[in-house]
Amino acid sequence: MLPSSIREMTREVLVKARKSFDTIPLVRGEEVKGLTKNSTWQYPLWQAQVLEEEGLVEICRVEMSEIGKKLMAERRGKAIQRVEEWFFNNARITLKREEDPEKERKMRFKLKELLELRLEKITRMALTGEEEGSKNLTEDEKILFNKIKVELDEFRERIFSDI
């Protein structure tokens, strides 16, 4: 398992091109081709930050309305809803960069509520052994789901092993 700071820097975020480019050079001779102004794509946070510092892209903000829509969908649905892989990563960055304390507080509250609903559903899935909903989990949520499931299975085994 990677240390949390390294893991965080390799997580994907959604970025938007600030202007049109034929190519953007990346590391190891790689390049992003054919980007038009305002087009979006996902890239590891550390590379997105370098490109952002160069003024080539901006890391996309997660708006309060987006969080609200996802929260409403999660409340309505019995099963866990799909969330884009980058969503929580971009939301964390948005919170860190928010300058209005009241807006930051409200956003944090809604995001926490969304996360708590998802954690309840993930725990329920692990308890029941449901695998179907795991397709709607982010990579981090899948890791958590599998850890909880393993712990529950081991706990059950300890209780019932000699009965």
mmCIF file of the C-alpha atoms, coordinates in Angstrom:
data_MODEL
# 
_entry.id   MODEL 
# 
loop_
_atom_site.group_PDB 
_atom_site.id 
_atom_site.type_symbol 
_atom_site.label_atom_id 
_atom_site.label_alt_id 
_atom_site.label_comp_id 
_atom_site.label_asym_id 
_atom_site.label_entity_id 
_atom_site.label_seq_id 
_atom_site.pdbx_PDB_ins_code 
_atom_site.Cartn_x 
_atom_site.Cartn_y 
_atom_site.Cartn_z 
_atom_site.occupancy 
_atom_site.B_iso_or_equiv 
_atom_site.pdbx_formal_charge 
_atom_site.auth_seq_id 
_atom_site.auth_comp_id 
_atom_site.auth_asym_id 
_atom_site.auth_atom_id 
_atom_site.pdbx_PDB_model_num 
ATOM 1   C CA . MET A 1 1   ? 0.000   0.000   0.000   1.00 0.00 ? 1   MET A CA 1 
ATOM 2   C CA . LEU A 1 2   ? 1.346   3.431   -0.918  1.00 0.00 ? 2   LEU A CA 1 
ATOM 3   C CA . PRO A 1 3   ? 1.800   6.079   1.773   1.00 0.00 ? 3   PRO A CA 1 
ATOM 4   C CA . SER A 1 4   ? -1.216  8.389   1.819   1.00 0.00 ? 4   SER A CA 1 
ATOM 5   C CA . SER A 1 5   ? 0.628   11.400  0.378   1.00 0.00 ? 5   SER A CA 1 
ATOM 6   C CA . ILE A 1 6   ? 1.922   9.391   -2.587  1.00 0.00 ? 6   ILE A CA 1 
ATOM 7   C CA . ARG A 1 7   ? -1.481  7.755   -3.037  1.00 0.00 ? 7   ARG A CA 1 
ATOM 8   C CA . GLU A 1 8   ? -3.141  11.160  -2.997  1.00 0.00 ? 8   GLU A CA 1 
ATOM 9   C CA . MET A 1 9   ? -0.776  12.563  -5.621  1.00 0.00 ? 9   MET A CA 1 
ATOM 10  C CA . THR A 1 10  ? -1.429  9.640   -7.995  1.00 0.00 ? 10  THR A CA 1 
ATOM 11  C CA . ARG A 1 11  ? -5.224  9.884   -7.752  1.00 0.00 ? 11  ARG A CA 1 
ATOM 12  C CA . GLU A 1 12  ? -6.946  11.164  -10.842 1.00 0.00 ? 12  GLU A CA 1 
ATOM 13  C CA . VAL A 1 13  ? -8.544  14.591  -11.010 1.00 0.00 ? 13  VAL A CA 1 
ATOM 14  C CA . LEU A 1 14  ? -10.597 16.238  -13.720 1.00 0.00 ? 14  LEU A CA 1 
ATOM 15  C CA . VAL A 1 15  ? -8.857  19.149  -15.442 1.00 0.00 ? 15  VAL A CA 1 
ATOM 16  C CA . LYS A 1 16  ? -9.938  21.624  -18.113 1.00 0.00 ? 16  LYS A CA 1 
ATOM 17  C CA . ALA A 1 17  ? -7.706  23.063  -20.851 1.00 0.00 ? 17  ALA A CA 1 
ATOM 18  C CA . ARG A 1 18  ? -7.370  26.843  -20.576 1.00 0.00 ? 18  ARG A CA 1 
ATOM 19  C CA . LYS A 1 19  ? -6.736  27.188  -24.316 1.00 0.00 ? 19  LYS A CA 1 
ATOM 20  C CA . SER A 1 20  ? -6.466  24.993  -27.395 1.00 0.00 ? 20  SER A CA 1 
ATOM 21  C CA . PHE A 1 21  ? -3.249  23.018  -27.889 1.00 0.00 ? 21  PHE A CA 1 
ATOM 22  C CA . ASP A 1 22  ? -1.913  20.678  -30.522 1.00 0.00 ? 22  ASP A CA 1 
ATOM 23  C CA . THR A 1 23  ? 0.123   18.919  -27.825 1.00 0.00 ? 23  THR A CA 1 
ATOM 24  C CA . ILE A 1 24  ? 1.009   19.307  -24.160 1.00 0.00 ? 24  ILE A CA 1 
ATOM 25  C CA . PRO A 1 25  ? 4.301   17.667  -23.186 1.00 0.00 ? 25  PRO A CA 1 
ATOM 26  C CA . LEU A 1 26  ? 4.152   15.461  -20.110 1.00 0.00 ? 26  LEU A CA 1 
ATOM 27  C CA . VAL A 1 27  ? 6.739   13.252  -18.421 1.00 0.00 ? 27  VAL A CA 1 
ATOM 28  C CA . ARG A 1 28  ? 8.776   10.475  -20.057 1.00 0.00 ? 28  ARG A CA 1 
ATOM 29  C CA . GLY A 1 29  ? 8.129   11.876  -23.527 1.00 0.00 ? 29  GLY A CA 1 
ATOM 30  C CA . GLU A 1 30  ? 4.368   11.419  -23.223 1.00 0.00 ? 30  GLU A CA 1 
ATOM 31  C CA . GLU A 1 31  ? 2.055   14.108  -24.481 1.00 0.00 ? 31  GLU A CA 1 
ATOM 32  C CA . VAL A 1 32  ? -1.624  14.965  -24.572 1.00 0.00 ? 32  VAL A CA 1 
ATOM 33  C CA . LYS A 1 33  ? -2.757  15.667  -28.119 1.00 0.00 ? 33  LYS A CA 1 
ATOM 34  C CA . GLY A 1 34  ? -5.621  17.559  -29.655 1.00 0.00 ? 34  GLY A CA 1 
ATOM 35  C CA . LEU A 1 35  ? -7.000  19.461  -26.689 1.00 0.00 ? 35  LEU A CA 1 
ATOM 36  C CA . THR A 1 36  ? -9.375  22.286  -27.366 1.00 0.00 ? 36  THR A CA 1 
ATOM 37  C CA . LYS A 1 37  ? -10.118 25.136  -25.011 1.00 0.00 ? 37  LYS A CA 1 
ATOM 38  C CA . ASN A 1 38  ? -12.416 24.023  -22.177 1.00 0.00 ? 38  ASN A CA 1 
ATOM 39  C CA . SER A 1 39  ? -12.100 20.314  -23.036 1.00 0.00 ? 39  SER A CA 1 
ATOM 40  C CA . THR A 1 40  ? -11.689 18.103  -19.974 1.00 0.00 ? 40  THR A CA 1 
ATOM 41  C CA . TRP A 1 41  ? -9.769  14.973  -19.164 1.00 0.00 ? 41  TRP A CA 1 
ATOM 42  C CA . GLN A 1 42  ? -8.515  13.071  -16.110 1.00 0.00 ? 42  GLN A CA 1 
ATOM 43  C CA . TYR A 1 43  ? -4.926  13.061  -14.995 1.00 0.00 ? 43  TYR A CA 1 
ATOM 44  C CA . PRO A 1 44  ? -2.977  12.174  -11.824 1.00 0.00 ? 44  PRO A CA 1 
ATOM 45  C CA . LEU A 1 45  ? -3.030  15.042  -9.357  1.00 0.00 ? 45  LEU A CA 1 
ATOM 46  C CA . TRP A 1 46  ? 0.729   15.623  -9.395  1.00 0.00 ? 46  TRP A CA 1 
ATOM 47  C CA . GLN A 1 47  ? 0.786   16.059  -13.179 1.00 0.00 ? 47  GLN A CA 1 
ATOM 48  C CA . ALA A 1 48  ? -2.366  18.169  -13.136 1.00 0.00 ? 48  ALA A CA 1 
ATOM 49  C CA . GLN A 1 49  ? -0.739  20.491  -10.598 1.00 0.00 ? 49  GLN A CA 1 
ATOM 50  C CA . VAL A 1 50  ? 2.354   20.923  -12.783 1.00 0.00 ? 50  VAL A CA 1 
ATOM 51  C CA . LEU A 1 51  ? 0.223   21.669  -15.853 1.00 0.00 ? 51  LEU A CA 1 
ATOM 52  C CA . GLU A 1 52  ? -1.898  24.065  -13.792 1.00 0.00 ? 52  GLU A CA 1 
ATOM 53  C CA . GLU A 1 53  ? 1.193   25.928  -12.547 1.00 0.00 ? 53  GLU A CA 1 
ATOM 54  C CA . GLU A 1 54  ? 2.252   26.333  -16.183 1.00 0.00 ? 54  GLU A CA 1 
ATOM 55  C CA . GLY A 1 55  ? -1.138  27.870  -16.965 1.00 0.00 ? 55  GLY A CA 1 
ATOM 56  C CA . LEU A 1 56  ? -2.090  25.100  -19.385 1.00 0.00 ? 56  LEU A CA 1 
ATOM 57  C CA . VAL A 1 57  ? -5.008  23.611  -17.454 1.00 0.00 ? 57  VAL A CA 1 
ATOM 58  C CA . GLU A 1 58  ? -7.092  24.233  -14.369 1.00 0.00 ? 58  GLU A CA 1 
ATOM 59  C CA . ILE A 1 59  ? -8.255  21.606  -11.918 1.00 0.00 ? 59  ILE A CA 1 
ATOM 60  C CA . CYS A 1 60  ? -12.046 21.609  -12.184 1.00 0.00 ? 60  CYS A CA 1 
ATOM 61  C CA . ARG A 1 61  ? -14.049 22.837  -9.219  1.00 0.00 ? 61  ARG A CA 1 
ATOM 62  C CA . VAL A 1 62  ? -16.884 20.752  -7.869  1.00 0.00 ? 62  VAL A CA 1 
ATOM 63  C CA . GLU A 1 63  ? -19.868 23.048  -7.506  1.00 0.00 ? 63  GLU A CA 1 
ATOM 64  C CA . MET A 1 64  ? -22.313 22.907  -4.615  1.00 0.00 ? 64  MET A CA 1 
ATOM 65  C CA . SER A 1 65  ? -25.078 21.997  -7.087  1.00 0.00 ? 65  SER A CA 1 
ATOM 66  C CA . GLU A 1 66  ? -23.111 18.907  -8.208  1.00 0.00 ? 66  GLU A CA 1 
ATOM 67  C CA . ILE A 1 67  ? -22.746 17.743  -4.632  1.00 0.00 ? 67  ILE A CA 1 
ATOM 68  C CA . GLY A 1 68  ? -26.454 18.408  -4.064  1.00 0.00 ? 68  GLY A CA 1 
ATOM 69  C CA . LYS A 1 69  ? -27.460 16.335  -7.113  1.00 0.00 ? 69  LYS A CA 1 
ATOM 70  C CA . LYS A 1 70  ? -25.308 13.412  -6.023  1.00 0.00 ? 70  LYS A CA 1 
ATOM 71  C CA . LEU A 1 71  ? -26.607 13.685  -2.467  1.00 0.00 ? 71  LEU A CA 1 
ATOM 72  C CA . MET A 1 72  ? -30.226 13.682  -3.672  1.00 0.00 ? 72  MET A CA 1 
ATOM 73  C CA . ALA A 1 73  ? -29.603 10.656  -5.924  1.00 0.00 ? 73  ALA A CA 1 
ATOM 74  C CA . GLU A 1 74  ? -27.913 8.804   -3.055  1.00 0.00 ? 74  GLU A CA 1 
ATOM 75  C CA . ARG A 1 75  ? -30.837 9.550   -0.722  1.00 0.00 ? 75  ARG A CA 1 
ATOM 76  C CA . ARG A 1 76  ? -33.394 8.351   -3.279  1.00 0.00 ? 76  ARG A CA 1 
ATOM 77  C CA . GLY A 1 77  ? -31.649 5.182   -4.378  1.00 0.00 ? 77  GLY A CA 1 
ATOM 78  C CA . LYS A 1 78  ? -31.529 2.064   -2.257  1.00 0.00 ? 78  LYS A CA 1 
ATOM 79  C CA . ALA A 1 79  ? -28.389 0.901   -4.068  1.00 0.00 ? 79  ALA A CA 1 
ATOM 80  C CA . ILE A 1 80  ? -25.195 2.933   -4.100  1.00 0.00 ? 80  ILE A CA 1 
ATOM 81  C CA . GLN A 1 81  ? -25.113 5.393   -6.993  1.00 0.00 ? 81  GLN A CA 1 
ATOM 82  C CA . ARG A 1 82  ? -22.307 5.845   -9.496  1.00 0.00 ? 82  ARG A CA 1 
ATOM 83  C CA . VAL A 1 83  ? -19.814 8.609   -8.736  1.00 0.00 ? 83  VAL A CA 1 
ATOM 84  C CA . GLU A 1 84  ? -17.045 9.562   -11.139 1.00 0.00 ? 84  GLU A CA 1 
ATOM 85  C CA . GLU A 1 85  ? -13.594 8.429   -10.013 1.00 0.00 ? 85  GLU A CA 1 
ATOM 86  C CA . TRP A 1 86  ? -12.350 12.009  -9.828  1.00 0.00 ? 86  TRP A CA 1 
ATOM 87  C CA . PHE A 1 87  ? -15.341 13.447  -7.936  1.00 0.00 ? 87  PHE A CA 1 
ATOM 88  C CA . PHE A 1 88  ? -14.124 13.199  -4.327  1.00 0.00 ? 88  PHE A CA 1 
ATOM 89  C CA . ASN A 1 89  ? -10.572 14.161  -5.321  1.00 0.00 ? 89  ASN A CA 1 
ATOM 90  C CA . ASN A 1 90  ? -11.770 17.325  -7.053  1.00 0.00 ? 90  ASN A CA 1 
ATOM 91  C CA . ALA A 1 91  ? -14.174 18.044  -4.180  1.00 0.00 ? 91  ALA A CA 1 
ATOM 92  C CA . ARG A 1 92  ? -11.290 17.920  -1.679  1.00 0.00 ? 92  ARG A CA 1 
ATOM 93  C CA . ILE A 1 93  ? -9.279  20.360  -3.781  1.00 0.00 ? 93  ILE A CA 1 
ATOM 94  C CA . THR A 1 94  ? -12.299 22.644  -4.150  1.00 0.00 ? 94  THR A CA 1 
ATOM 95  C CA . LEU A 1 95  ? -12.754 22.681  -0.366  1.00 0.00 ? 95  LEU A CA 1 
ATOM 96  C CA . LYS A 1 96  ? -9.070  23.447  0.209   1.00 0.00 ? 96  LYS A CA 1 
ATOM 97  C CA . ARG A 1 97  ? -9.199  26.348  -2.251  1.00 0.00 ? 97  ARG A CA 1 
ATOM 98  C CA . GLU A 1 98  ? -12.551 27.815  -1.177  1.00 0.00 ? 98  GLU A CA 1 
ATOM 99  C CA . GLU A 1 99  ? -12.024 31.328  0.178   1.00 0.00 ? 99  GLU A CA 1 
ATOM 100 C CA . ASP A 1 100 ? -15.558 31.978  1.438   1.00 0.00 ? 100 ASP A CA 1 
ATOM 101 C CA . PRO A 1 101 ? -15.783 30.331  4.905   1.00 0.00 ? 101 PRO A CA 1 
ATOM 102 C CA . GLU A 1 102 ? -19.584 30.055  4.805   1.00 0.00 ? 102 GLU A CA 1 
ATOM 103 C CA . LYS A 1 103 ? -19.584 28.428  1.367   1.00 0.00 ? 103 LYS A CA 1 
ATOM 104 C CA . GLU A 1 104 ? -16.785 26.096  2.465   1.00 0.00 ? 104 GLU A CA 1 
ATOM 105 C CA . ARG A 1 105 ? -18.753 25.114  5.598   1.00 0.00 ? 105 ARG A CA 1 
ATOM 106 C CA . LYS A 1 106 ? -21.928 24.362  3.607   1.00 0.00 ? 106 LYS A CA 1 
ATOM 107 C CA . MET A 1 107 ? -20.016 22.415  0.979   1.00 0.00 ? 107 MET A CA 1 
ATOM 108 C CA . ARG A 1 108 ? -18.168 20.415  3.634   1.00 0.00 ? 108 ARG A CA 1 
ATOM 109 C CA . PHE A 1 109 ? -21.490 19.592  5.349   1.00 0.00 ? 109 PHE A CA 1 
ATOM 110 C CA . LYS A 1 110 ? -23.126 18.343  2.125   1.00 0.00 ? 110 LYS A CA 1 
ATOM 111 C CA . LEU A 1 111 ? -20.035 16.414  1.096   1.00 0.00 ? 111 LEU A CA 1 
ATOM 112 C CA . LYS A 1 112 ? -19.828 14.779  4.536   1.00 0.00 ? 112 LYS A CA 1 
ATOM 113 C CA . GLU A 1 113 ? -23.505 13.810  4.330   1.00 0.00 ? 113 GLU A CA 1 
ATOM 114 C CA . LEU A 1 114 ? -22.945 12.281  0.879   1.00 0.00 ? 114 LEU A CA 1 
ATOM 115 C CA . LEU A 1 115 ? -19.920 10.385  2.129   1.00 0.00 ? 115 LEU A CA 1 
ATOM 116 C CA . GLU A 1 116 ? -21.773 9.078   5.208   1.00 0.00 ? 116 GLU A CA 1 
ATOM 117 C CA . LEU A 1 117 ? -24.648 7.793   3.053   1.00 0.00 ? 117 LEU A CA 1 
ATOM 118 C CA . ARG A 1 118 ? -22.181 6.036   0.780   1.00 0.00 ? 118 ARG A CA 1 
ATOM 119 C CA . LEU A 1 119 ? -20.307 4.538   3.740   1.00 0.00 ? 119 LEU A CA 1 
ATOM 120 C CA . GLU A 1 120 ? -23.568 3.157   5.156   1.00 0.00 ? 120 GLU A CA 1 
ATOM 121 C CA . LYS A 1 121 ? -24.338 1.510   1.817   1.00 0.00 ? 121 LYS A CA 1 
ATOM 122 C CA . ILE A 1 122 ? -20.801 0.150   1.457   1.00 0.00 ? 122 ILE A CA 1 
ATOM 123 C CA . THR A 1 123 ? -20.990 -1.349  4.956   1.00 0.00 ? 123 THR A CA 1 
ATOM 124 C CA . ARG A 1 124 ? -24.388 -2.891  4.201   1.00 0.00 ? 124 ARG A CA 1 
ATOM 125 C CA . MET A 1 125 ? -23.025 -4.350  0.948   1.00 0.00 ? 125 MET A CA 1 
ATOM 126 C CA . ALA A 1 126 ? -20.089 -5.874  2.839   1.00 0.00 ? 126 ALA A CA 1 
ATOM 127 C CA . LEU A 1 127 ? -22.395 -7.289  5.530   1.00 0.00 ? 127 LEU A CA 1 
ATOM 128 C CA . THR A 1 128 ? -24.693 -8.948  3.009   1.00 0.00 ? 128 THR A CA 1 
ATOM 129 C CA . GLY A 1 129 ? -21.923 -9.998  0.630   1.00 0.00 ? 129 GLY A CA 1 
ATOM 130 C CA . GLU A 1 130 ? -23.511 -8.036  -2.199  1.00 0.00 ? 130 GLU A CA 1 
ATOM 131 C CA . GLU A 1 131 ? -21.057 -7.636  -5.086  1.00 0.00 ? 131 GLU A CA 1 
ATOM 132 C CA . GLU A 1 132 ? -23.397 -6.175  -7.715  1.00 0.00 ? 132 GLU A CA 1 
ATOM 133 C CA . GLY A 1 133 ? -23.273 -2.593  -6.407  1.00 0.00 ? 133 GLY A CA 1 
ATOM 134 C CA . SER A 1 134 ? -19.483 -2.566  -6.284  1.00 0.00 ? 134 SER A CA 1 
ATOM 135 C CA . LYS A 1 135 ? -19.405 -1.490  -9.937  1.00 0.00 ? 135 LYS A CA 1 
ATOM 136 C CA . ASN A 1 136 ? -20.591 1.951   -8.755  1.00 0.00 ? 136 ASN A CA 1 
ATOM 137 C CA . LEU A 1 137 ? -17.778 2.374   -6.225  1.00 0.00 ? 137 LEU A CA 1 
ATOM 138 C CA . THR A 1 138 ? -14.680 4.495   -6.719  1.00 0.00 ? 138 THR A CA 1 
ATOM 139 C CA . GLU A 1 139 ? -11.322 2.700   -6.459  1.00 0.00 ? 139 GLU A CA 1 
ATOM 140 C CA . ASP A 1 140 ? -10.851 3.918   -2.877  1.00 0.00 ? 140 ASP A CA 1 
ATOM 141 C CA . GLU A 1 141 ? -14.355 2.743   -1.985  1.00 0.00 ? 141 GLU A CA 1 
ATOM 142 C CA . LYS A 1 142 ? -13.652 -0.677  -3.534  1.00 0.00 ? 142 LYS A CA 1 
ATOM 143 C CA . ILE A 1 143 ? -10.551 -0.997  -1.362  1.00 0.00 ? 143 ILE A CA 1 
ATOM 144 C CA . LEU A 1 144 ? -12.599 -0.086  1.716   1.00 0.00 ? 144 LEU A CA 1 
ATOM 145 C CA . PHE A 1 145 ? -15.417 -2.476  0.714   1.00 0.00 ? 145 PHE A CA 1 
ATOM 146 C CA . ASN A 1 146 ? -12.973 -5.368  0.300   1.00 0.00 ? 146 ASN A CA 1 
ATOM 147 C CA . LYS A 1 147 ? -11.255 -4.639  3.632   1.00 0.00 ? 147 LYS A CA 1 
ATOM 148 C CA . ILE A 1 148 ? -14.568 -4.528  5.496   1.00 0.00 ? 148 ILE A CA 1 
ATOM 149 C CA . LYS A 1 149 ? -15.738 -7.704  3.759   1.00 0.00 ? 149 LYS A CA 1 
ATOM 150 C CA . VAL A 1 150 ? -12.533 -9.578  4.660   1.00 0.00 ? 150 VAL A CA 1 
ATOM 151 C CA . GLU A 1 151 ? -12.736 -8.439  8.297   1.00 0.00 ? 151 GLU A CA 1 
ATOM 152 C CA . LEU A 1 152 ? -16.388 -9.486  8.535   1.00 0.00 ? 152 LEU A CA 1 
ATOM 153 C CA . ASP A 1 153 ? -15.663 -12.872 6.953   1.00 0.00 ? 153 ASP A CA 1 
ATOM 154 C CA . GLU A 1 154 ? -12.747 -13.453 9.346   1.00 0.00 ? 154 GLU A CA 1 
ATOM 155 C CA . PHE A 1 155 ? -14.865 -12.392 12.321  1.00 0.00 ? 155 PHE A CA 1 
ATOM 156 C CA . ARG A 1 156 ? -17.659 -14.771 11.328  1.00 0.00 ? 156 ARG A CA 1 
ATOM 157 C CA . GLU A 1 157 ? -15.135 -17.558 10.846  1.00 0.00 ? 157 GLU A CA 1 
ATOM 158 C CA . ARG A 1 158 ? -13.678 -17.014 14.345  1.00 0.00 ? 158 ARG A CA 1 
ATOM 159 C CA . ILE A 1 159 ? -17.151 -17.170 15.893  1.00 0.00 ? 159 ILE A CA 1 
ATOM 160 C CA . PHE A 1 160 ? -18.363 -20.227 13.987  1.00 0.00 ? 160 PHE A CA 1 
ATOM 161 C CA . SER A 1 161 ? -15.118 -22.122 13.333  1.00 0.00 ? 161 SER A CA 1 
ATOM 162 C CA . ASP A 1 162 ? -15.479 -24.692 16.113  1.00 0.00 ? 162 ASP A CA 1 
ATOM 163 C CA . ILE A 1 163 ? -19.257 -24.851 16.371  1.00 0.00 ? 163 ILE A CA 1 
# 
